[in-house]
Amino acid sequence: MAQKTNTQQNSETPLEAVENVMVTSHMTQDLKTAVLVVSVVANLFIFTAWLALQVTTQYDTQIANFLFSR
């Protein structure tokens, strides 16, 4: 009698392999989304500060002291 040999190197089934790839893909996408959200928030803060400095000169001294205080 001929014995059946397993041709797969891993012990996981093809379905498990697809699920692992999907999980990794979702984690990668979630990481990219989180980095983009943090970047957008930081850019909005910088833009808002720049806009406040351009619109009025009333708070220039206070902003400069806040940013460059020792």
C-alpha positions in Angstrom: 0.0 0.0 0.0 1.2 3.5 -0.8 1.2 6.0 2.0 -0.2 9.5 1.5 2.3 12.2 1.9 1.6 15.7 3.0 2.8 18.1 0.3 2.3 21.2 2.4 5.2 22.5 4.5 3.0 24.2 7.1 0.5 22.4 9.3 -2.1 25.1 8.5 -4.9 24.5 6.0 -5.2 26.9 3.0 -8.2 28.5 4.7 -6.1 29.3 7.8 -3.4 30.7 5.6 -5.9 33.1 3.9 -7.2 34.1 7.3 -3.7 34.9 8.5 -3.0 37.0 5.5 -6.3 38.9 6.0 -5.6 39.6 9.6 -2.1 40.9 8.7 -3.7 43.0 6.0 -6.2 44.5 8.4 -3.6 45.2 11.0 -1.4 47.0 8.4 -4.4 49.0 7.2 -5.3 49.9 10.7 -1.8 51.1 11.4 -1.7 53.2 8.3 -5.0 54.8 9.3 -3.8 55.5 12.8 -0.7 57.2 11.5 -2.7 59.3 9.0 -5.1 60.4 11.8 -2.2 61.5 14.0 -0.6 63.3 11.1 -3.9 65.1 10.2 -4.4 66.2 13.9 -0.8 67.5 14.1 -1.1 69.4 10.8 -4.4 70.9 11.9 -2.8 72.2 15.1 0.1 73.7 13.2 -2.2 75.3 10.6 -4.5 76.7 13.3 -1.5 78.2 15.2 -0.1 79.7 11.9 -3.5 81.1 11.0 -3.9 82.7 14.4 -0.5 84.4 14.0 -1.4 85.7 10.5 -4.8 87.0 11.5 -4.0 89.1 14.5 -0.9 90.6 16.2 -2.6 90.8 19.6 -1.4 87.4 20.8 2.1 87.4 19.2 4.0 87.9 22.4 2.0 85.3 24.3 2.4 82.7 21.6 6.1 83.4 21.2 6.6 83.1 25.0 4.6 79.8 25.0 6.6 78.3 22.1 10.1 79.6 23.0 10.0 79.8 26.8 13.1 78.5 28.7 
